[in-house]
Amino acid sequence: MAEQQALILQPATMIEEFKKNGVTHIITIPDSETNYLYELMLQESWLDVVPVSREGETMGVALGLNVAGKVPVCLIQNTGMMESGDSIRGMALGAGFPLVMVVGYRGWTRRGITPDTAATYTEPFLHAFGLNYYLVEHDEDAPRISTAFEEAKATNKPVVILIGDEYHGFNR
């Protein structure tokens, strides 16, 4: 059992990385996949969780918070990211601000079997938009989250953290 636990990305690990990188706000759509993470984030006094109704809204909210001197993160799923293409283009890329987007990689598996076309199109979408990304699957990958924050600050561009296996363990 302990070996299995080591192979997942635990919600507490994500929250530690957010705190380490000065995150002030998480803009998200609460869902069953991230329920446990959502509940843990609500318990953090230093972190404000901002629910929205569509993923495309996360970019505008994040831009406003960035202008106000805050450090927002958009927490969305890959299908919502693709639907948000115009918001990413017009706000995140167009305004040139250091945004980290945490994106659930729906349908992706390390085994090469892709049961959901959302996974098939995720990386081509990121390449088309010129967005760099880091795959994070388990706690040992957590330092990539800080790398994404550093890159976003250095480039004033959005950087994506792809969460492999759709937030496995985040709904417990």
Stockholm file with secondary structure:
# STOCKHOLM 1.0

chainA/1-172         MAEQQALILQPATMIEEFKKNGVTHIITIPDSETNYLYELMLQESWLDVVPVSREGETMGVALGLNVAGKVPVCLIQNTGMMESGDSIRGMALGAGFPLVMVVGYRGWTRRGITPDTAATYTEPFLHAFGLNYYLVEHDEDAPRISTAFEEAKATNKPVVILIGDEYHGFNR
#=GR chainA/1-172 SS CHHHHHTSCCHHHHHHHHHHTTCCEEEECCCSTTHHHHHHHHTCTTCEEEECSSHHHHHHHHHHHHHTTCCEEEEEEHHHHHHTHHHIIIIIITTTCCCEEEEECTTCCTTSCCCSHHHHHHHHHHHHTTCEEEEECSGGGTHHHHHHHHHHHHHTSCEEEEETTTTTTTTC
#=GC SS_cons         CHHHHHTSCCHHHHHHHHHHTTCCEEEECCCSTTHHHHHHHHTCTTCEEEECSSHHHHHHHHHHHHHTTCCEEEEEEHHHHHHTHHHIIIIIITTTCCCEEEEECTTCCTTSCCCSHHHHHHHHHHHHTTCEEEEECSGGGTHHHHHHHHHHHHHTSCEEEEETTTTTTTTC
//
